[in-house]
Amino acid sequence: MDLEKQYSEGYADNNGVKIFYHDHGPADGEPILLVHGLGAQLVHWPEHLIDFLKEHNYRPITYDNRDVGLSSRFVGEPAFVLDYVKYFLRLPLKSEYTIDDMAEDGIKLLDSLGIKKAHILGTSMGGMIAQIISSQYSERVKSLTLIASTASTPSPLNAPTSEVRELMMQRSKNPNASVEEVYEREVKIVTLIGMEGRVVDTPEFREDTFKNFERAADGSGYARQMLAILASKNRLQKVKKIKAATLIIHGEYDPMIDVKNAYTMHKLIPQSSLEIIPGMRHLIEPEVLEMFEEKLLEHLKLCS
């Protein structure tokens, strides 16, 4: 049977917010909702992860979080200087929406597909969203997998490295960058947060970056998503309520979210196990997936 032809795509609705999704199939596979990170479109999920899940009869469902890709855009423009000052002074921030709203988007997507219960896998900001889904909608969750994420709200004491933070701020301040500017920025950030020594500036990476830019050139949602992260309360108490078995995967040298966050989540989430991946930073390259794919598969099977 040709699994490639079993996919479907469309929109789910959350009170007028349109969420674009891609259901990779197979239709009779175990559904697993993949929740992506800050500014990432559904096309940024690595194909080797999607293929791995499908090969083992899981049904990956990917989607564009609100404000990116083909999903609904918002219009508020963060006041960068004022918000940055508030951030460093640890003062309250206001955002167009919250991580909780984004979690509800995921639940509405499952509703639209008629899925009562699914495995949830989130990476980075997607892990934050997945924590809310799992703590507030526990009856909808078979298992939880958190990759390169945190239950803490980023603060000056728990922030990305200065090099990563500088690139993130540049992206926030320049939402209308040209495709060449976007490509140059992507090469820099992936070099910093991907595996050390990997050559990023390749014809294949350039082609993918240009194609993703054509799919959704509006980059304004990145800053609003980042503000939603910073404005949301930490989930240190909320994650204690997670009932689902949880696999926590984190890179030993993650410059975006320090590995100490993984240890904190492991202590707080009742039925959790922790895998620290040597050589991994923030991304799921093929070599990285090979290092935890057996653990992931075992985790999913136990909860199926």
N, C-alpha and C positions, 0 to 999 in steps of 0.2 A: 504493500500500500504506500502511495506517495504522500508522506507527511507534509511536504511542502505545499500541497494543494488544499490542506484542510483549514488554513487560517481564515479568519474573518476580521473585519475592522469596522469601526463606527464611533458613535458618540454616546456617552452616558450623560445624564443631566442631574445636577445637584442645585436645585432652586435657581435655575437659569444659568449656572456655570456649566459650560460644555467641556467634557473630558474625553479627548480622543484616545482610543485604545486599539491595540492589535492583539487578537486572540490567536496564538500560534497553533493551537490544537496539539495533539489529536483530541477530537471531541470526547472520546471515552477515557482520556487521561485524567490523572489527579490534578485538579486546578491548583496552580501556584501563582499568586499575585506578586509581581516584581515591582517594587517601588524605588524609583531612582532619586538621585541626589540633586544638589543645587544647580539649577540652570541646565540640567541634562534632559535631552529629548529621549523618547522611547527608542529611537534608532541608535542611541549611544550604548545600549546594552550589548555586551560582547557576544558575537555569534556563537563562539565556542561554549558559552554558558547556556544559551538557548538550546543549542544542538544537544548538549549533554543531558539536559532535562528531558527533552523530547525522546531521546534514545532510550530513556528509562521509564517511558510512558507517563511522564508528567506533562501538564498542559500549561505552558507559560503564558501569562497574560501581562502584557506590558502596556504602559500608558504615559501620555504626556501629563505631568503635573500641571495644575492651573498655572497660567502665565508663561508657559513655554510650549514649543512645538506648535501643534494644531489646536491646542486647547484654548479656552477663553482667556483673553488678556484683561488686565486691570489698568487703571489710568493714573493712579497716584504716583508721584515722583518723590522718592525720599530726599530729605534735606541732608546731603552728605556731611557737611561740616558740623551742623548741629547734632545729627545722629551720632557721628563719630565721637564728638565730645561727650555726649550722654553715655555712649558705650564705655568709654574709658573711665567715666565717673560712676559707672554702674547705676545710672538713673533709668527709670522706666522709659520704654520706647513704644510708640504707637505704629501699628502696621495695618495695611489694607485687609489682611486676613491672618489667620494663625495656623500653626501646625495642626491644631485640632480640626480646623476647616478642611485642611488638605487630607486628613485621615478620613473625614466623612466622604470626600470625593472617591476614595478607594472603596468604601462600603457601598456607595451608590453604583459604582461600576459593577461590583459583584451582584447587586440587586438586578441591574439591567441585563445581566447574563444569566440570571436565574440560579446563581451559585449560592447555596446556603452556607457552605463552609469551605475554606481554602487554606492551603499553606501560604504563609506570608514571608517574603524575603525582601529586606530593605537594605540599601547601601547608603552610607553617609547621611544626608538629610532624609533620604528615604527610610533609613533605619529609625530616625526620630518619629517619622510618620507611622511606621510599622509598630512602634512602641505604643502609640496612642490607639491604633486599631486593636492591638492585642490586649490592652488594659481596659478599654472602654467597650469593646465589642467581642468579648472573649468567646461567646457562643458561635462566632463566625470563623474562628481560627483553629486550624488543625495543628500547626506548628509555626514557630517563629525562627527566622534566621536573620541575624544582625551582622552586617559586614561593614567594617570601617566606620562605626557610628559611635554615638555617645548619648547618655541620658542627661548630661549637663548642658545648660545653656552656655555657649562660648562666652568667655570673659577675657579681660586682659591677662589673667593668670592661667587661662586654659584656652589659648587661641592657636591658630596655625602659626607656623614659623613666619618670621618677618618677610622672607622672600615670597612665600605663598600669599601672605596677607596683602602685600603690595600689588601683586597681580590681580587678586580678587577685587581690590579697590579700583584698579585701573579699568577692569571690566564693568564695574558698577557705574563708573563715571562716564563711560563711553558706550552707551547702548546702541548707537547708530554707526558703529565701526564698519569700515569697508571690509570686503571679504579677505583682502590681503592683510589688513590689520588683525582680523579675527584669526587668520591662519598663523600669523607670527605669534600672537598671544597664546594660541592653543599649543604650539610647539613648545613654548616656554613652560607653560603650566604642566603639560603632560611629562616633560622632561623632569620637572621637580617632583611630581607626585607619583610617577610611574617607576618601574624597576630601574635601579641604577645601571647605567651603561647602555640602556636600550637606545637605539638610533630612532628618533621620532620623525625627523624631517625626511620623509620618503614620498615617492610618487603616490603610493596607496593612501597614506595619511592625508596628503594634500587633496586627493580626489574625494575622500570621504568628508573632509572638512568643507569643501566647496559644495558638495551635494547636501550636507546638513544645513549649510547656510541658505541655500536655495529653498529648502523645505520651510524654514522659518527664520527670516533675516532679522526680525524684531527681537532685540536682546534686552528690552527694557524690563522684562520680568525677573531677570537675574537679581537686580537690586531689591525688588520687592520681596522676592523669596528670601534673600539674605536677611532683610529686615524682619520678616516673619519669624525666622529662626532666633534672631537676637531679642525680639519682643516677647517671645513665648517663655513661659515659666519653665524651669527645669523639671525633669520628669523623675527625679530621684525617689520620690515617694510613690509616684504613679506606677513605676515599673515593678514595684513590689507586689502589685495586684495581678501581674501577668500569670495566667494559669497554664498556658501552653508550654510544652517543652521547648526550650530555646537554645539554639546553637549560636555562640558568639565567635566571630572570626575577625581577627585584626592583624594588620601588618606590624612587624616588630619595629619598623622604622617609619611609621606613618607621619609625614610632616603636616598633614591637614588636621588630623585628630590624633593626639598623642595616645600611645598604647595604654597609658594609665587609665584612660576612660573605659577600656574593655575590662580591666580588672574590677573597676568600680561597678560596672553593670553586672558582672558575674556574681559579685557579692550580694547585689540587691535583688536580682531576678531569681525566684525560688528554684525552678527546675531548669537551671542553665548549665551548659558546659562551655568551656573556653578553649579555643585553638589560636595560638599565636604563631603566625606564619613567618619563618625566617626569610629575609630578603624582600618581603612584601612591603610596599609603601601604602598607597591609597587605592590602587586600581587592581582589577581582576584580569591580569594577563594570562595567556594560556598556561605558562609555567606555574603561575600562582594557583590557578584552578586545579592543576594536577596535584598540588600539595594538600588540598583539602577536599577534593571531590569525593573520596571514599567516606569521609566523615559526614559530608553533606548528604550523601545518598543514604547512609545508615540512619541518620537523623530523620530524614523524610519518610523512610520506610517504616520506622518504628511508630510514626504518628499517622500513617495512612489508614 
